[in-house]
Amino acid sequence: MCQHQPACPTADSNDREAARLMAHHPEQGWSLLCNGVLLFEDTGELLPDGQIIAPHRALTAGQVTTAA
């Protein structure tokens, strides 16, 4: 898919999120990268082959809760 030189990382590479943005819709919570990856606001991903990558956002101290 990528026509850039140097080419962006492929959808199956570890650094796939470094590909260039092709479409960005922050109001809907997603972006399309030039390697075909749909990147969601919660850091989840949908790869071109249909594989789902679970969200992997690091939690900050304010987001961590403990059970009583």
N, C-alpha and C positions, 0 to 999 in steps of 0.2 A: 504494500500500500504506500509506503513512504517513498516520496520522490526527492527528498532532501539529500544534500551532499555535505558532510558525511551523513550516511543513513541513520535514522533514529533506531533505538533498540527495538528488537522484534517483540511481539506479544508474549513469547515464551521465555524471554530473557529475564534475569533477576532485576534489571534496572528499567523495566518496561515503562514505568511511570515517568521516565525522563524524556519520553517522546513529545513532540510538539503538539499543541492543542489545535484541533481542527474545528471544534465547536464547543462553546462554553455556555452553559445554562445554569448559573448559580441560583436563579429563582426556582429551578426544578431540582437542583442538587446533583447535577451530573455534568461531565465533560467527556468529549470524544477525542481520543488521541489519534495521531496519524498512523499508528500501528494497529488500529481497530479496537483498542481497549476502551471500554466504557469505565470511567473512573467516577465513583460516587463520592458525595460530600463526606460520608462517614468512613471513607478510605476503603470501602469494599470495591471490588472490580468484577467486571464481566468480560471475559476474554472472547475473541472472535469465534473460537470453537465451542462456546457455550459454557466453558468451565467457570465456576464461581470462585472468587477469592474473597474470603471472609474479611470484614473490616479489621484493620490492624493498627488503628490509631493508638498511640501511647496515651495512657491515662495520666492526667495531672493530679496533684494532691487534692484539689477541689472536686474532682470527679469520682474519687474512690469513696465508697461507702462500706460500712461494716455492719454486720448483723448484731442485733442487741442481745 
